[in-house]
Amino acid sequence: QSQLVESGGGLVQPGGSLRLSCAASGFRLNYYDIGWFRQAPGKEREFVALITSGSVTNYADSVKGRFTISRDNAKNTVYLQMNSLKPEDTAVYYCFVRVASRDYWGQGIQVTVSS
């Protein structure tokens, strides 16, 4: 069964760091573009970061310079390193991949930035 599983979320103080992981099973992530999205309470799901199959990256303006997306093809995993976290980064974070016109989302993982 093809699926994505996120891990690494939790509670962190403002200015802190977290690293999210997105592990795939059933397909090889290195062939596809992988995205991270997030959804805060009462808001629409929004784009956070993207890494292409060629490892080109793109970020939302709100996280540029603070977040870094990367991939480890040997582990079939994509990461989102989040530094200098702010309360407005609080959300459920999802990884996403489109394989053969089918969309796959992870189950989502909570990130809470609060003192």
Backbone as a printed PyTorch tensor [residue, N CA C, xyz], in Angstrom:
tensor([[[  0.8440,  -1.1870,   0.0000],
         [  0.0000,   0.0000,   0.0000],
         [  0.8850,   1.2450,   0.0000]],

        [[  0.6070,   2.1750,  -0.9200],
         [  1.3890,   3.3980,  -1.0140],
         [  0.8840,   4.3970,   0.0120]],

        [[  1.8030,   4.9740,   0.7720],
         [  1.4020,   5.9630,   1.7590],
         [  2.5780,   6.8220,   2.1740]],

        [[  2.2420,   7.9620,   2.7960],
         [  3.2100,   8.8740,   3.3830],
         [  2.9300,   8.9650,   4.8730]],

        [[  3.9720,   8.9820,   5.6770],
         [  3.8210,   9.0740,   7.1260],
         [  4.7410,  10.1610,   7.6550]],

        [[  4.1420,  11.1740,   8.2950],
         [  4.9290,  12.2630,   8.8910],
         [  5.2860,  11.9270,  10.3350]],

        [[  6.3860,  12.5040,  10.7900],
         [  6.7880,  12.4020,  12.1900],
         [  7.6270,  13.6150,  12.5510]],

        [[  7.8290,  13.8170,  13.8710],
         [  8.7250,  14.8670,  14.3190],
         [  8.0630,  16.1280,  14.8330]],

        [[  6.7570,  16.1680,  14.8490],
         [  6.0810,  17.3610,  15.3410],
         [  6.1060,  17.4440,  16.8530]],

        [[  5.4460,  18.4890,  17.3780],
         [  5.3700,  18.6410,  18.8210],
         [  5.2290,  20.0790,  19.2330]],

        [[  5.5080,  20.3220,  20.5170],
         [  5.4150,  21.6510,  21.1100],
         [  6.8170,  22.2290,  21.2440]],

        [[  6.9790,  23.4680,  20.8050],
         [  8.2800,  24.1350,  20.8780],
         [  8.0550,  25.5980,  21.2240]],

        [[  9.0210,  26.1880,  21.9140],
         [  8.9170,  27.6040,  22.2490],
         [  9.2670,  28.4730,  21.0470]],

        [[  8.7580,  29.6910,  21.0130],
         [  9.1410,  30.6140,  19.9360],
         [ 10.6540,  30.7450,  19.8450]],

        [[ 11.1480,  30.7320,  18.6110],
         [ 12.5840,  30.7770,  18.3850],
         [ 13.2310,  29.4130,  18.3170]],

        [[ 12.4790,  28.3720,  18.6540],
         [ 13.0090,  27.0190,  18.6470],
         [ 12.9960,  26.3780,  17.2770]],

        [[ 13.3890,  25.0970,  17.2630],
         [ 13.5030,  24.3540,  16.0040],
         [ 12.8330,  22.9890,  16.1260]],

        [[ 12.3720,  22.5120,  14.9930],
         [ 11.8590,  21.1520,  14.8580],
         [ 12.2410,  20.6450,  13.4810]],

        [[ 12.3670,  19.3290,  13.3650],
         [ 12.5600,  18.7210,  12.0510],
         [ 11.4540,  17.7030,  11.8170]],

        [[ 10.6860,  17.9410,  10.7620],
         [  9.6520,  16.9970,  10.3570],
         [ 10.2080,  16.0270,   9.3300]],

        [[  9.7230,  14.7990,   9.3940],
         [ 10.0930,  13.7770,   8.4180],
         [  8.8440,  13.2820,   7.7050]],

        [[  9.0170,  12.9250,   6.4500],
         [  7.9380,  12.3520,   5.6430],
         [  8.5070,  11.1040,   4.9780]],

        [[  8.1040,   9.9550,   5.4690],
         [  8.6070,   8.6880,   4.9510],
         [  7.5680,   8.0630,   4.0260]],

        [[  8.0280,   7.5730,   2.8990],
         [  7.1300,   6.9910,   1.9060],
         [  7.2730,   5.4740,   1.8770]],

        [[  6.1790,   4.8270,   1.5700],
         [  6.2020,   3.3930,   1.2980],
         [  5.3500,   3.1290,   0.0750]],

        [[  5.7620,   2.1870,  -0.7210],
         [  5.0110,   1.8370,  -1.9250],
         [  5.4780,   2.5440,  -3.1830]],

        [[  6.3280,   3.5310,  -3.0460],
         [  6.9020,   4.1990,  -4.2150],
         [  8.1810,   4.9140,  -3.7980]],

        [[  9.0070,   5.2320,  -4.7680],
         [ 10.2900,   5.8800,  -4.5150],
         [ 10.1240,   7.3870,  -4.6540]],

        [[ 10.3820,   8.0990,  -3.5660],
         [ 10.1910,   9.5510,  -3.5680],
         [ 11.1370,  10.2760,  -4.5110]],

        [[ 12.2850,   9.7040,  -4.7990],
         [ 13.2800,  10.4240,  -5.5870],
         [ 12.8140,  10.6870,  -7.0150]],

        [[ 11.7640,  10.0140,  -7.4640],
         [ 11.2630,  10.2470,  -8.8140],
         [ 10.2780,  11.4120,  -8.8970]],

        [[  9.8580,  11.9600,  -7.7530],
         [  8.7430,  12.9040,  -7.7250],
         [  9.0750,  14.1940,  -6.9830]],

        [[  8.2800,  15.2130,  -7.2970],
         [  8.3090,  16.4510,  -6.5230],
         [  7.5020,  16.2390,  -5.2440]],

        [[  8.0450,  16.6810,  -4.1190],
         [  7.3980,  16.4920,  -2.8240],
         [  7.1470,  17.8450,  -2.1900]],

        [[  5.9420,  18.0160,  -1.6720],
         [  5.5970,  19.2800,  -1.0350],
         [  5.2290,  19.1180,   0.4220]],

        [[  5.4370,  20.2070,   1.1760],
         [  4.9150,  20.3290,   2.5330],
         [  3.8600,  21.4360,   2.5220]],

        [[  2.7510,  21.1510,   3.1790],
         [  1.6660,  22.1080,   3.3420],
         [  1.3200,  22.1730,   4.8250]],

        [[  0.5680,  23.1920,   5.2060],
         [  0.1220,  23.2790,   6.5930],
         [ -1.2660,  23.8950,   6.6460]],

        [[ -1.9620,  23.5620,   7.7220],
         [ -3.2980,  24.1080,   7.9180],
         [ -3.4680,  24.4900,   9.3800]],

        [[ -3.6750,  25.7770,   9.5820],
         [ -3.9200,  26.2930,  10.9250],
         [ -5.4220,  26.2750,  11.2000]],

        [[ -5.8250,  26.2570,  12.4750],
         [ -7.2560,  26.2270,  12.8040],
         [ -8.0060,  27.3810,  12.1480]],

        [[ -9.0810,  27.0560,  11.4590],
         [ -9.9210,  28.0630,  10.8410],
         [ -9.3730,  28.6550,   9.5600]],

        [[ -8.2660,  28.0940,   9.0590],
         [ -7.6520,  28.6220,   7.8370],
         [ -7.5760,  27.5520,   6.7580]],

        [[ -7.3440,  28.0130,   5.5390],
         [ -7.1640,  27.1010,   4.4180],
         [ -5.7890,  26.4400,   4.4990]],

        [[ -5.6910,  25.2510,   3.9110],
         [ -4.3870,  24.6150,   3.8080],
         [ -3.5130,  25.4440,   2.8650]],

        [[ -2.2650,  25.6510,   3.2520],
         [ -1.3890,  26.5040,   2.4540],
         [ -0.0640,  25.8160,   2.1720]],

        [[  0.5220,  26.2190,   1.0640],
         [  1.8160,  25.7070,   0.6380],
         [  2.9070,  26.2200,   1.5670]],

        [[  3.8710,  25.3270,   1.8810],
         [  5.0140,  25.7070,   2.7000],
         [  6.3200,  25.5920,   1.9170]],

        [[  6.5710,  24.4120,   1.3380],
         [  7.8460,  24.1830,   0.6610],
         [  7.7030,  23.0500,  -0.3300]],

        [[  8.6090,  23.0470,  -1.3130],
         [  8.6250,  22.0280,  -2.3600],
         [ 10.0550,  21.6550,  -2.6740]],

        [[ 10.2700,  20.3640,  -2.9260],
         [ 11.5520,  19.9280,  -3.4700],
         [ 11.2540,  19.0670,  -4.6890]],

        [[ 11.8930,  19.3970,  -5.8020],
         [ 11.6400,  18.6610,  -7.0330],
         [ 12.4680,  17.3790,  -7.0740]],

        [[ 12.1890,  16.5710,  -8.0660],
         [ 12.9560,  15.3320,  -8.2380],
         [ 14.4240,  15.6440,  -8.4970]],

        [[ 14.7070,  16.8380,  -9.0120],
         [ 16.0760,  17.2700,  -9.2270],
         [ 16.6450,  18.0650,  -8.0630]],

        [[ 15.9130,  18.0540,  -6.9270],
         [ 16.3250,  18.7310,  -5.6830],
         [ 16.3480,  20.2480,  -5.7810]],

        [[ 15.5800,  20.8050,  -6.7000],
         [ 15.3540,  22.2530,  -6.6950],
         [ 14.2850,  22.5400,  -5.6460]],

        [[ 14.4890,  23.6000,  -4.8720],
         [ 13.5710,  23.8950,  -3.7660],
         [ 12.8390,  25.2170,  -3.9850]],

        [[ 11.6780,  25.3170,  -3.3590],
         [ 10.8780,  26.5320,  -3.4190],
         [ 10.1470,  26.6630,  -2.0850]],

        [[  9.9770,  27.9160,  -1.6210],
         [  9.3930,  28.1410,  -0.3030],
         [  8.3390,  29.2440,  -0.3570]],

        [[  7.3780,  29.1220,   0.5400],
         [  6.4710,  30.2330,   0.7580],
         [  7.2560,  31.3990,   1.3640]],

        [[  6.8410,  32.6210,   1.0420],
         [  7.5430,  33.7980,   1.5570],
         [  7.5800,  33.8070,   3.0850]],

        [[  6.5330,  33.2850,   3.7030],
         [  6.4220,  33.3350,   5.1560],
         [  7.4480,  32.4680,   5.8720]],

        [[  8.0570,  31.5150,   5.1760],
         [  9.0200,  30.6130,   5.8220],
         [ 10.4130,  30.7150,   5.2060]],

        [[ 10.5520,  31.4860,   4.1500],
         [ 11.8380,  31.5930,   3.4520],
         [ 12.9060,  32.0920,   4.4090]],

        [[ 14.0470,  31.4210,   4.4070],
         [ 15.1370,  31.7920,   5.2950],
         [ 15.0820,  31.1300,   6.6550]],

        [[ 13.9480,  30.5180,   6.9850],
         [ 13.8010,  29.8420,   8.2870],
         [ 13.6320,  28.3280,   8.1230]],

        [[ 12.9640,  27.9110,   7.0550],
         [ 12.7010,  26.4850,   6.8310],
         [ 13.5800,  25.9790,   5.6980]],

        [[ 13.9570,  24.7000,   5.7790],
         [ 14.7370,  24.0610,   4.7300],
         [ 14.1550,  22.6910,   4.4340]],

        [[ 13.8420,  22.4550,   3.1700],
         [ 13.3570,  21.1430,   2.7490],
         [ 14.5140,  20.3810,   2.1210]],

        [[ 14.5770,  19.0830,   2.4110],
         [ 15.6540,  18.2620,   1.8680],
         [ 15.1430,  16.8360,   1.7020]],

        [[ 15.9470,  16.0230,   1.0230],
         [ 15.5290,  14.6500,   0.8290],
         [ 16.7040,  13.7220,   1.0290]],

        [[ 16.4170,  12.5160,   1.5200],
         [ 17.4020,  11.4510,   1.6400],
         [ 16.8440,  10.2870,   0.8310]],

        [[ 17.3300,  10.1510,  -0.3810],
         [ 16.7680,   9.1350,  -1.2700],
         [ 17.0210,   7.7230,  -0.7510]],

        [[ 18.1310,   7.5220,  -0.0740],
         [ 18.4280,   6.1860,   0.4520],
         [ 17.4050,   5.7680,   1.5090]],

        [[ 16.8990,   6.7600,   2.2610],
         [ 15.9000,   6.4700,   3.2950],
         [ 14.4730,   6.6780,   2.7950]],

        [[ 14.3580,   7.1040,   1.5150],
         [ 13.0290,   7.3600,   0.9440],
         [ 12.2240,   8.3200,   1.8190]],

        [[ 12.8870,   9.3720,   2.2450],
         [ 12.3210,  10.3090,   3.2140],
         [ 12.6390,  11.7440,   2.8020]],

        [[ 11.6700,  12.6130,   3.0360],
         [ 11.8570,  14.0540,   2.8450],
         [ 11.7270,  14.7260,   4.2110]],

        [[ 12.5310,  15.7500,   4.4250],
         [ 12.5740,  16.4440,   5.7110],
         [ 12.1660,  17.9080,   5.5530]],

        [[ 11.6770,  18.4690,   6.6380],
         [ 11.4490,  19.9050,   6.7170],
         [ 12.0800,  20.3920,   8.0140]],

        [[ 13.2310,  21.0440,   7.8920],
         [ 13.9010,  21.6260,   9.0460],
         [ 13.3110,  23.0060,   9.2840]],

        [[ 12.7800,  23.2130,  10.4710],
         [ 12.1150,  24.4760,  10.7930],
         [ 12.8520,  25.1580,  11.9220]],

        [[ 13.4290,  26.3090,  11.6280],
         [ 14.1730,  27.0970,  12.6180],
         [ 13.4710,  28.4230,  12.8860]],

        [[ 13.8530,  29.0600,  13.9630],
         [ 13.2940,  30.3700,  14.3320],
         [ 11.7690,  30.3420,  14.2780]],

        [[ 11.2000,  29.3310,  14.8730],
         [  9.7510,  29.1380,  14.8040],
         [  9.0070,  30.2540,  15.5090]],

        [[  7.8440,  30.5800,  14.9380],
         [  6.9930,  31.6510,  15.4380],
         [  5.6260,  31.0640,  15.8100]],

        [[  4.8860,  31.7240,  16.6790],
         [  3.5460,  31.2310,  17.0090],
         [  2.6640,  31.0440,  15.7710]],

        [[  2.8440,  31.8860,  14.7730],
         [  2.0250,  31.7660,  13.5550],
         [  2.3950,  30.5580,  12.6990]],

        [[  3.4500,  29.8410,  13.0570],
         [  3.7700,  28.5810,  12.3750],
         [  2.9600,  27.4150,  12.9340]],

        [[  2.2170,  27.6630,  14.0030],
         [  1.3890,  26.6040,  14.5890],
         [  0.3520,  26.1220,  13.5820]],

        [[  0.3540,  24.8270,  13.3310],
         [ -0.5390,  24.2350,  12.3320],
         [ -0.3510,  22.7240,  12.3160]],

        [[ -1.2240,  22.0630,  11.5800],
         [ -0.9950,  20.6680,  11.2160],
         [ -0.2430,  20.6790,   9.8820]],

        [[  0.8660,  19.9580,   9.8400],
         [  1.7200,  19.9340,   8.6550],
         [  1.5220,  18.6060,   7.9130]],

        [[  1.4300,  18.7100,   6.5870],
         [  1.1920,  17.5530,   5.7350],
         [  2.2490,  17.4910,   4.6290]],

        [[  2.7090,  16.3010,   4.3080],
         [  3.5020,  16.1480,   3.0910],
         [  2.6000,  15.6020,   1.9830]],

        [[  3.0330,  15.8640,   0.7640],
         [  2.1880,  15.6110,  -0.4090],
         [  3.0520,  15.1640,  -1.5760]],

        [[  2.5090,  14.2090,  -2.3470],
         [  3.1450,  13.8100,  -3.5990],
         [  2.0500,  13.4000,  -4.5770]],

        [[  2.2900,  13.7000,  -5.8360],
         [  1.3810,  13.2680,  -6.8980],
         [  2.0960,  12.1870,  -7.7000]],

        [[  1.5180,  11.0030,  -7.7380],
         [  2.0970,   9.8730,  -8.4480],
         [  1.0940,   9.3890,  -9.4830]],

        [[  1.4730,   9.4920, -10.7620],
         [  0.6030,   9.0230, -11.8500],
         [ -0.8020,   9.6140, -11.7150]],

        [[ -0.8560,  10.9200, -11.5270],
         [ -2.1080,  11.6800, -11.4350],
         [ -2.9260,  11.3630, -10.1850]],

        [[ -2.3630,  10.6320,  -9.2470],
         [ -3.0450,  10.3680,  -7.9830],
         [ -2.3250,  11.1290,  -6.8760]],

        [[ -3.0960,  11.8110,  -6.0400],
         [ -2.5370,  12.5980,  -4.9500],
         [ -2.4510,  11.7670,  -3.6780]],

        [[ -1.2920,  11.8730,  -3.0170],
         [ -1.1020,  11.2240,  -1.7320],
         [ -0.7800,  12.2870,  -0.6900]],

        [[ -1.5060,  12.2380,   0.4270],
         [ -1.2470,  13.1110,   1.5650],
         [ -0.8890,  12.2460,   2.7700]],

        [[  0.0220,  12.7550,   3.5820],
         [  0.2530,  12.1160,   4.8530],
         [ -0.9110,  12.3710,   5.7940]],

        [[ -0.8480,  11.7730,   6.9590],
         [ -1.9510,  11.8850,   7.9220],
         [ -1.9320,  13.2340,   8.6530]],

        [[ -0.8390,  13.9530,   8.5240],
         [ -0.7120,  15.2510,   9.1960],
         [ -0.0770,  15.1040,  10.5600]],

        [[  0.6870,  16.1360,  10.9480],
         [  1.3220,  16.1320,  12.2550],
         [  1.2610,  17.5400,  12.8400]],

        [[  0.9560,  17.5950,  14.1200],
         [  0.7520,  18.8750,  14.7810],
         [  2.0900,  19.5080,  15.1660]],

        [[  2.2170,  20.7820,  14.8420],
         [  3.3230,  21.6120,  15.3140],
         [  2.7080,  22.7790,  16.0740]],

        [[  3.1060,  22.9400,  17.3230],
         [  2.5910,  24.0250,  18.1530],
         [  3.7700,  24.8440,  18.6600]],

        [[  3.7270,  26.1400,  18.3760],
         [  4.7840,  27.0620,  18.8160],
         [  4.1720,  27.9860,  19.8630]],

        [[  4.5920,  27.7940,  21.0970],
         [  3.9880,  28.5450,  22.1980],
         [  4.9320,  28.5770,  23.3930]],

        [[  4.8610,  29.6710,  24.1370],
         [  5.6510,  29.7570,  25.3710],
         [  4.8030,  29.3170,  26.5640]]])
